[in-house]
Amino acid sequence: MKNAPTLATLADDLASGRTSARKLVDSCLAKIADSSGEGARAFIHVAAEAAIEAAEAMDRLREVKAAPSRFAGIPISIKDLFDIRGQVSRAGSRALDDSAPAEADAPAVARLRRAGFVVIGRTNMTEFAYSGIGINPHYGTPKGAWQRSVGHVPGGSSSGAAVSVVDGMAHGALGTDTGGSCRIPAAYNGIVGFKPTQRRVPLDGAVPLSSTLDSIGPLARTVACCAALDAVLADETFVPLQPRPIRGMRLAVPTTVALDDLDDEVARTFERALETLSRQGALIERIEVPEFLDVAVMNTKGGFAAAESFAWHRYLIAGSGDVYDPRVSLRIMRGESISAADYIDLLVTRKSMIARATVRLAPYDALIMPTTANTPPRIADLADDKAFTKANLLSLRNCTLINMSDGCAISLPCHREGEVPVGLMLAASAGADRRIFELAAGMEDAIRV
């Protein structure tokens, strides 16, 4: 995002007095309220009064040199999946309207607040996080950044999260990623989205989709922004990011599944990025990853998402199923036919897949592939269920490979200014989060030239 402020530049501006937390919050609130923008669809709830009070408190703390972190006072958005004390967590649905307000912040939200970030509001999402497209029939669908007058999907399920960042309604966003829900909307909107090693950020206080695959991660404008937010979410000491030189990077392009049926624009843009990296000294090898073939087999009956979401939803959907988006309830109900034996088979197969994939990827710094096989579809083209299903599967496919193999991954834009957004994904086995950030920081500017 050219000329857009980063968390680092905002922190510098706050420290020098060139801006204040109150000014940042007022600017974000004005953009949310702009009737010509996407604020009414990107947000389900705007915490204007609370955000102003928090911003003023951070300004007072900074005046007496007691700000909790250099980022204190920067507005961020929270996906509607998370508990925020005193608010109802609806998960983009109407089925939870009568739920009691949360008694405490989710740990991820609490950690962001503890660092002084200001919660500007709750962002829209695919109902119960069950789609990579981002359409929501209950609260409306925010248009993605690409050719907004035409109306392309924002990506899901963290749809409002991505739009809030790209439109300057927040300077970072808290999302979740079960099969790409941070990375897909980042790719479709030309920003950065990160899926951490799952165990690094606690899932408590977030409405689950799949306890096996759910991860909590940030969406922001740059790799360094995501790294800073990730450190807060993982409750780790923030260490400034040191980009790795491109020369000598060992990158593997998986030819199994990940390059199948790519849109022409995705294929061209991705290959151009590979050529750029190769010219600058990256060592790129195309390899087969047969473990990726296991994913389609595991998902034949709906996989972990169907089994685990049905277990969570079965009583709610029995009483309020008519309120659900039919495209969501249909996928949840697939879990009803998954037996205990089927589920145990999934666990065994995944454990084997993770072990084999970890060994295969060990010689490389990262896998590199397109984040999504497709470019953002037009909203109007997805009224047909068949077209929606095809687009949804293409959006999720590559990202899901990494969730299923228990990896960590980042999506960063690799298209040029004025081109359709295309995301490039770097991924590695669990625990390689810092390495992925360093690699991504080293290439994020080069691959867009």
Secondary structure, 3 states (H helix, E strand, C coil): CCCCCCHHHHHHHHHHCCCCHHHHHHHHHHHHHCCCCCHHHHEEEECHHHHHHHHHHHHHHHHCCCCCCCCCCCEEEEECCECCCCCCCCCCCCCCCCCCCCCCCCHHHHHHHHCCCEEEEEECCCHHHCCCCCCCCCCCCCCCCCCCCCCECCCCCCHHHHHHHHCCCCCCEEEEECCCCCHHHHHHHCCEEEECCHHHCCCCCECCCCCCCCEEEEEECCHHHHHHHHHHHCCCCCCCCCCCCCCCCEEEEECCCCCCCCCHHHHHHHHHHHHHHHHCCCEEEEECCHHHHHHHHHCCCCHHHHHHHHHHHHHHHHHHHHHCCHHHHHHHHHHHHCCHHHHHHHHHHHHHHHHHHHHHHCCCCEEEEECCCCCCCEHHHHCCHHHHHHHHHHHHHHHHHHHHCCEEEEEEECCCCCCCCCEEEEEEECCCHHHHHHHHHHHCCHHHC
